[in-house]
Amino acid sequence: MIVLSLEHISLTIEHSLILDDLSLSLSAGEFYYLIGDRNSGKSALACILRGNIPKNVYEGRILLEGKDISSFSCRQRETTGLRVLSQKWAFVPGMTLAENLFLGSEIHDLGIIRWNKIFNQTAKILEEIQWNISPTILLKNIPKDKLYLVSLAKGFLAPTKVLVIDEAFAHLDIYGENQKRLVSILSHLKSRGTAILYFHHKIDACMEIADRVAILKEGKIIHESDARQTVPENLVYKLLGEVAENQEIPPSVIKKYNLTRREVEIMKLVLEGMNARQISETLYISLPTVKTHIYNIYQKTGVKNRLALARLCSLK
């Protein structure tokens, strides 16, 4: 079942085309990983989804379960089921965890805020994300490295049907425990039937639970594929506009990092997606020698992986 549809979204600001006839759809329980570099249009799209950009400024429609919500305010969208988590968290340090969680989404009855219901529902959400903490704790007393859980818990507020994550957790250590916990909680949210649109400028651990992955570049989706059948390293070439096959190493890079002829040869094969054993078989040199050359390449250039190496070569 399609829960979110973006139809022909276009946005022009000061004669610059920011979003160009963009369309996509999400099904219930689907994780859609949207990668975009700086100036790709990600931020503008997030603002449109949040309701920060009025309908008369952009073209196209936003449909939530078939209902056009393009003219809805941010509050109306949240009560209908579309929630956006921003890069900057809007927390009030002197308020409790529960008050912050329901900030802007308070439960009312006959015009009165029902705090008992808010604290009880907060307790249930905290139990669901397996966070052993009191709903009454003041936000300022929560460790800073755990504040992301408060933002993430908003995805469990009723009636959230679509959760848009606009790089809200980009600061988390990609290999750290917090990142693993993020993946676990988002996976659980998926299992509840919540559709997740995940914006990021790079590939992180959440890729392992993604269903579809797409690349947004200059306001257009230039690539979309099944995430489970996608080689993450190959996405960077599409993102950067590079061709993996027969890629040339810029002379400026060779000179700057003092790369040898053999290192350049191996670096090209690394960027084509080959592993050390494949390079060994292609060049007819020993595997330990290949590994030594690859180590030297990373040491000289100061990067740690193939994606960073490809980005380095794109800076001509």
Order of alpha helices (4+ residues) and beta strands (2+ residues): beta-beta-beta-alpha-beta-beta-alpha-beta-alpha-beta-beta-alpha-alpha-beta-alpha-beta-beta-beta-alpha-alpha-alpha-alpha-alpha-alpha
